[in-house]
Amino acid sequence: MPTNSLKSRTKGYLLGLLGVLILSPDTLLIRLVDTSPWTFLTWRGGLMTIGMILVLSLSYRSKLLEKINAIGWLGLLIALIFAINTTFFQLSVQTTNVANTLVIIATAPLFAAILSVIFLKESIPISTWVTILICFLAVGLVFAGRLEGGHLFGNFAALISAIGLGTHFVLVRLKREVDMTPAIGLASLLTCFIGFNMSSDLYLEPQQLGFLAILGLILLPISFILLTRAPIYISAPEVSLVILLETILAPIWVWLAIQEEPPLTTLIGGGVIIIALAIHALQSRNNG
């Protein structure tokens, strides 16, 4: 593999991994806030919009408006899909078993791979398809015995979110020469608007607002800027696969913060995912 290509792929994986590490406490913070989905979305969207403005202003300085204008119609589409994805994920988490949500979300790499073939005309290596299958089975192992029926809307919302997540990374890669991170700021504003129009009560206790501030002002803007830049260097299915690490990292945060010990299946499934992703990354570097 040429040195530049090797460096680019390494950068893509590092951006994805760092983004997931920063994002991973989000499930814990959602649990600690413990409010209605529409109230949560309103505050999350509003605070994340402020956080995105701050981060992008520091990054772009006087070129901020120029960078926003550069995203064009594709950026607006990315913003819309990201807002829909965020909304349906939140609704799924609060209307079905969390295990159902995360197992269904684990199909995102599959949708990303299919959409990459259709719209990007990319040839997805057999090793990537195999890694997708292994990781999906590992996520299934993590939540074995905890899947529940009777939550049709929540399960459907998770499926929409999985498709939206895969689509997001494909669209970012479609025009990789343009920095699409400003689209995440627009998506945050749209999410806030959706939540505000659906919520009947926006009141939060100071402690709840504090947890949301950590999530919206810091963790979400930084993590999604990194994750949105990762598809510039690696394929959309690969970024989606890296996202699956959150399935393992999130329970660890909950364990450390509120002493909710993860079961053995979570540790085994997490180990399988980490090993599969590591092997795939190394193989990609070697085969180019």
Secondary structure, DSSP 8 states (H G I E B T S, - for coil): --HHHHHHHHHHHHHHHHHHHHHTTHHHHHHHH---HHHHHHHHHHHHHHHHHHHHHHHHGGGHHHHHHHTHHHHHHHHHHHHHHHHHHHHHHHHS-HHHHHHHHTTHHHHHHHHIIIII-----HHHHHHHHHHHHHHHHHTTT---SS-HHHHHHHHHHHHHHHHHHHHHHHTTTS--HHHHHHHHHHHHHHHHHH-S-----HHHHHHHHIIIIIIHHHHHHHHHHGGGTS-HHHHHHHHTHHHHHHHHHHHHHH-----HHHHHHHHHHHHHHHHHHHHHHHH-
